[in-house]
Amino acid sequence: MKVIIIGPAHPLRGGGMATFNERLARQFQNEGHQTIIYTFSLQYPSFMFPGTSQYSTEPAPTDLDIRVCINSINPFNWIQMGNRIKKENADLIVVRYWLPLMGPALGTILRRVKKNKHSRIVCIADNVIPHEKRFGDKPFTSYFIKPIDGFIIMSEKVMADLRLFSATKPAALVKHPLYDNFGEQISKAAARAKLGIDPNEQVLLFFGFIRKYKGLDILLDAMKILKDQQQPFKLLIAGEFYGDEKVYSEQIARLGIQEQLILHTGFITDSEVKYYLCAADVVVQPYRNATQSGVTPLAYHFEKPMIVTNVGGLPSLVPDNKAGLVAEPNAASIAIKIIEYFDKGENYFLPHIIEEKKKLSWSKLLDAIMDISGIRHTTIT
């Protein structure tokens, strides 16, 4: 088959989506399909981007056909790109949807593509209703959904949100596959040596872009509770601020927990990811609300237990008392679960982590995409 993926890819950093799309393209290629990624020449206007840079400093993949040409805010570009992709006459188009702001651009492009009366269009929807609501969310999403033939959804919350917009379009619920493209697991000692962390510390990890809905402030309050109880834990915060850093620095000072924190609050490149995951004893996701999280399959790949909050799709991804522990989204509950985790020990959770890990394959995702598109899945050798 000829497959086109539309979404973030190199040179964009993409917050995990670029990594996902590139890994998905490789899976299609591994199964014998010609695969092209169409990505953005302009994804967000600079004034709307919350981080320091939209662009990766790492070299471009040499094994992928990535075409950098979609402008998310230029309607003339949408028509041009729609006509261009229509002429590709791809058998399958896989489009990522994560933010209603992209609805007008992607919806217009896909309407043009549908005129070839050949391409089947499948959307992988990370969100339908976003975590942080904005004007235009509902009409932009409604506009985007119309030309889609089927949906791949990675959490029950997103499935429920989709059904508010479309009760009848085919949709399949598939677990987020492993992020297995960040290198192999290394020893905790080696990872800590690389990051300058004491090998004897008990280390919690908060990983990824720092946004309000991810609840870092709740975790900081939990660290204050643990400090007052004279618990010895350290929290490694690894990720870039996507919001006002001052809010967190003032909270840290007010709580007096500077000594409990290890701050690496810049962008973490793909080549550095393994050091942070492998250095940790446990990954903590203290989210206020969630659909699914790219941190979860990352933790599974590096075989790290998790403490997650009882919101959205997180509890179904991290079975309680097996792959990790589930807390309520408040500081007291998270503090209790942190103590419980270290009482049980990493080895208690590891066998369950390994079993859950087996369920998160990229081939299962491809099978689901083929099924929902109506295209018969055939592996070409």
Buried (B, 14 or more C-beta within 10 A) or exposed (E): BBBBBBBBBBBBBBBBBBBBBBBBBBBBBEBEBEBBBBBBBBBBEEEEEBBEEBEBEEEEBEEBEBBBBBBBBBEEBBBBBBBBBBEBEBBBBBBBBBBBBBBBBBBBBBBBBBEBEEBBBBBBBBBBBBBBEEEEBBEBBBBBBEBBBBBBBBBBBBBEBBBEBBEEBBBBBBBBBBBBBBBEBBEBEBBBBBBEBEEEBBBBBBBBBBBBBBBBBBBBBBBBBBBEEEBEBBBBBBBBBBBEEEBBBEBBEEBEBEEBBBEBBEBBEBEBBBBBBBBBBBBBBBBBBBBBBBBBBBBBBBBBBBBBBBBBBBBEBBBEEBBBBBBEBBBEBBBBBBBEBBEEEBEEBBEBBEEBBEEBBBEEBBBBBBBBBEBEBEEEE
